[in-house]
Each structure stands twice: as structure tokens, then as C-alpha cells.
Amino acid sequence: MAYLFYYKKSLSANKVSKSLSSIYSLLRNKYYFDEFYGASVIKGVLGLSRASAKFDDKIVDGAVNGTAKVGLYISRLSRWFDDNIVDGAVDGTAFISDLLGSRLRRIQTGKIENYVAFLLVGILIFFAFQALS
């Protein structure tokens, strides 16, 4: 047919297209496959991608950001506990040990005479409490 239309020019393409307009339109638009494909597959995929993007923005990113905020809060709480409670207990123990050590250093002279004197005073105090009770 193309030979008759375009080489021999014995048939007119315009006349045939007008007489078979519905068939011509169907063939010219490739059975409207592109329109069908665009309306079904492409719009469906675009809609699904938009829904996936919203899900990612709201749910996935929200969960990740929420987890980060919770982790940050827990780490701050842990740091406060370590700085104030744990370090406070360690520093307090060191302070008390230093205080007691400085007081006991005066008593602990290394001379046996002082130790015997403290022992005798302790024994006297013990017997005094025994006599009072």
C-alpha cells in the first residue's frame, strides 16, 4: 500500500484516511497504547513513588530522628549521672580518706611510747564505761 500511496501515487493517502478515519486514527495513535500506558503504569508508579516518599519522610525519618533524640537524651542523662553521682562518690571518698589521713597522721608518730600511752588511755576509758554501766 505504501508503494501505491507514495511511489505510484495511484491512491490518495488523504482520501483513504478520511474514509477510514476511525481505523486510521487507531493506527496513527498506535492503538492508544501510549495513552493507556501513561494513564495506568506511569501514573501508578508516580503515585506509588509519592506515597513512598511521604512514608519515608514521615515514618522512617521520623523514627530515625526520634531515635536520635532519645539517644541524645539518654546520653545526657548518663553524663549527668556519671558527673554528679559516680564522680561525686569517688571524689567524696577521696576527700574523706584525705581528711581522715591528715588527722590520723598526727596520732601515728612511729614512736612506741605514744602507742602504749593510747592503749592505756583506751583501757582506762573501757573500764570507766564498765564501771558506769
C-alpha positions in Angstrom: 0.0 0.0 0.0 2.8 2.4 0.7 4.1 1.8 -2.8 0.7 2.7 -4.2 0.4 5.8 -2.0 3.9 7.3 -2.1 5.7 5.9 -5.2 3.0 5.3 -7.8 0.7 7.9 -6.3 -2.3 6.0 -7.7 -4.1 6.2 -4.3 -4.5 9.3 -2.2 -3.5 8.9 1.4 -5.7 11.8 2.4 -8.8 10.3 0.8 -8.2 6.9 2.3 -7.5 8.3 5.8 -10.8 10.3 5.6 -12.8 7.3 4.5 -11.3 5.1 7.2 -11.0 7.8 9.8 -11.6 5.6 12.9 -9.2 2.9 11.8 -6.7 5.5 10.6 -6.9 7.3 14.0 -6.5 4.0 15.8 -3.4 3.1 13.8 -1.9 6.6 13.8 -2.2 6.7 17.7 -0.6 3.2 17.9 -3.8 1.7 19.3 -3.6 4.4 22.1 -1.1 2.2 23.9 1.0 5.2 25.0 -2.1 6.9 26.5 -3.1 3.7 28.2 0.4 3.1 29.5 0.8 6.7 30.7 -2.6 6.6 32.5 -2.1 3.2 34.1 1.5 2.3 34.6 3.2 5.7 34.7 0.6 7.4 36.9 0.5 4.3 39.1 4.3 4.3 39.6 4.4 8.1 40.2 1.6 7.7 42.8 3.4 4.9 44.5 6.7 6.8 44.5 4.9 9.9 46.0 3.4 7.7 48.7 6.8 6.0 49.3 8.4 9.4 49.6 5.8 10.6 52.1 6.2 7.3 54.1 9.9 7.8 54.1 9.7 11.5 55.2 7.1 11.0 57.9 7.5 7.4 59.2 11.1 6.3 58.5 12.8 9.7 59.0 10.5 10.3 62.0 11.6 7.1 63.6 15.3 7.7 62.9 15.1 11.3 64.2 13.1 10.2 67.2 15.6 7.5 68.0 18.4 10.1 67.7 16.6 12.4 70.1 16.0 9.6 72.6 19.7 8.5 72.3 20.8 12.1 72.9 18.6 12.4 76.0 19.8 9.2 77.4 23.5 10.1 76.8 22.9 13.5 78.6 21.2 11.7 81.5 24.1 9.2 81.6 26.7 12.0 81.6 24.8 13.9 84.4 24.7 10.7 86.5 28.4 10.0 85.9 29.4 13.6 86.6 27.3 14.0 89.7 26.7 10.6 91.3 29.7 8.4 90.3 32.3 11.1 90.2 30.8 12.6 93.3 31.1 9.3 95.2 34.7 8.8 94.1 35.7 12.4 94.9 33.8 12.2 98.2 35.6 9.0 99.1 39.0 10.6 98.2 38.1 13.7 100.3 37.1 11.7 103.4 40.2 9.5 103.0 42.4 12.6 102.8 40.7 14.2 105.8 41.0 11.1 108.0 44.6 10.5 106.8 45.6 14.0 107.7 44.0 13.7 111.2 45.4 10.2 111.9 48.9 11.3 110.7 49.2 13.4 113.9 48.5 10.4 116.1 50.6 7.9 114.2 54.1 9.1 115.1 56.0 5.9 114.8 57.1 6.0 118.5 56.2 3.0 120.6 55.8 5.1 123.7 52.8 7.1 122.2 51.1 3.8 121.1 51.4 2.4 124.7 50.0 5.6 126.1 47.0 5.5 123.7 46.5 1.8 124.7 46.5 2.7 128.4 44.1 5.6 127.9 41.8 3.3 125.9 41.9 0.6 128.6 41.1 3.2 131.3 38.1 4.5 129.2 36.9 1.0 128.7 36.9 0.2 132.5 35.3 3.6 133.2 32.4 2.7 130.9 32.2 -0.8 132.5 32.0 0.8 136.0 29.3 3.2 135.0 27.1 0.5 133.4 
